[in-house]
Amino acid sequence: MTKNNSLSLHNTGIVVESLEDAISFFTELGLTLEGRSMVEGEWAGRVTGLGKQSVEIAMMVTPDGQSRLELSRFLSPDTVTDHRTAPVNSLGYLRVMFAVENIDELVSRLIKHGAELVGEIVNYQNIYRLCYIRGVEGILIGLAEDISKK
């Protein structure tokens, strides 16, 4: 097996019903809107296996410029499954986790945007303070504040 040293994660994708609400929420979290566009045509359907499709996307980028979150709103075909209320121990994609600086202040701001704390903010061995929230449209998001150097 050959090791691929040029491998990097390009983006994580989340399908949403309201692109505007999702952009607003992830902007409050600290990401910046990098761009928006329509993805449609025969080539796009060949990539996804969905055939004819029309998708509006918004690419969000983290402040360090290293990570991207692609938000997608399908105009066609209709979405067929909803995983947003799946519990934490469900198989498959579950959540995105962000490193944050002040978890208490951020959670307070996100609650004003409709987020709900899933459990509680916990201290993990004086290394991290961690929590899960359900953000816009019920999307599960993890937050981790490094407290090891404080």
N, C-alpha and C positions, 0 to 999 in steps of 0.2 A: 504494500500500500504506500503510495507516494503522498508525502505531506505537502499541502498547498499553503505556502507561506503568504500568499497574497489574498487569502480569504478574509473578508470582513463582512459584518452585518450591514446591509444597505438600508433597510427599513423594516418596521413592523406595521402591518395593516390592520385597521379596524373598520368594519362596515357599520355605518350609522344611518339613522333616519333623517336627522337634521344636521346638515353640514355646518350651518351657521352656529347652532348651539354647541356643537363639538369644537369648532374653532375657538369660540369664546371661552369654553371651559379649559381647553388645553393652553390657551394664551394666559389665562389666570394662573395655571400651574407653572408657567414660565417658558413655554415653548413659543416660537415665533413662526408665523405663517411664511413659508418660503415661496409658495406659489400654488395656484389653482389651475386646473385644466379639465377638459373632457377627454375621456378615453373611450373611443368607440371605433367601430369598423371591423372588418373581417379579420385583420391580424390580431386584434385584442381578443376576440372570441376564440381564436385558435390557441392563444396562450392560456386562457382560463378554462377552456372546454365548455363554455356557456353558449357558444354560437354567437348569434347577433346580440350585442350588448351595448348599453350606453351608461357610462359611469362618470359622475363628476367627482374629482379627487381634490384634496387639499393636502399638501405636504407641509408638515410642521417639523421644525428643527429645534434641537436642544441648544441652550445658550453656548455650549462649548463647540457646537457645529459638528459633533461626532456622531450623533444619532438622529434618526428621522422617524416620524410617525406618519403613515399615510392613512388619511381618513377618506373613506369611499362611500358615496351615496349612489346606489343603483337606481337608475331610472327604468332600465329594463335589462334583463328579465327581473321580475319581482323576487325579493328575498324569500327563501323557503324555510329557513330554520332560525330560531332565536335562542342563543346560548347565554344571553345576558343575565339570567337569573340562576345559572348553574352554580352549585356550591363549589367551594374551594377544592374539594377532592374529586372533581370531575375530570374525566380523561380528555386529552387534547389541549389546545390553546386555552389558557385561562386568564392570564393577566400580564400587564406590563408593570415593571417596577422602576421608579425613578429615585435617584439619590437627591436628597433635598437638604437645605441648610437649617431651617427652623420648622420642624414638623408641626408643632403646636399652632404657630401663626398661620402656616399654609393650610392646615386642616380647617381652621376657623374660617379662612377666606373661602375655601372650596365649599364648605357647608352653606355659605351664603349663595353659592351657585347651584345648590340642589344636591350636593354630594352627601352621602350618609356613611358614617363610620361603621364598618362591618362588625368588628369586635371592639378592641380598645388599642390604644397606643401602648406598646410594651417595651421594656428595656431588655435587650438580649446581651447578657454578660458584660455590661458596660462598654459594649462595642458599638451597637446600633440601637436606636429607637425605631420601631417598626409598626406599621399598621396597614390594613387594607381599607380602602374606601370603595363605595359604589359611586361612580361619577356620573357624568351626563349619560342619559339613556341606560343607566344601570351597569355601565362598563366597569369591571373590576380592575382597580389600580392599586399597586403596592407603593408605599412610600418608605424610604429608609434614610435616617439621619445618622451619619457617622459621629459618634460621641467619644470615640477612643482617644482623640487628641485634645479633648476639652479639659 
